[in-house]
Amino acid sequence: MKTVAKFQIGKFGVTSGNIEALKLVFKTHKQARISVLKSSGRTRESMEKIVSYIIKGLLAGEKARYEYRIIGFTIVLNKRKAR
């Protein structure tokens, strides 16, 4: 059975600690689910900004490719091998 790492983005938004935790998770997992809570001031428009900020942070110095889907206020982030 696959395990999926789960995260929450709260009132402080995406922090460097969130990015570092995701980097550690993607060393052993291929998928993470990130819930964006109401306290973060979430809107549909802000979801794209949150995802782009997360992916930019994850790509710093790493040879990988990330794909995402936004389902409601949940971001499903998948790691793929770089070509």
Sequence and secondary structure as in RCSB ss.txt:
>XXXX:A:sequence
MKTVAKFQIGKFGVTSGNIEALKLVFKTHKQARISVLKSSGRTRESMEKIVSYIIKGLLAGEKARYEYRIIGFTI
VLNKRKAR
>XXXX:A:secstr
    EEEEE TT S HHHHHHHHHHTTT SEEEEEE GGGT  HHHHHHHHHHHHHHHHTT  EEEEEEEETTEE
EEEEEE  
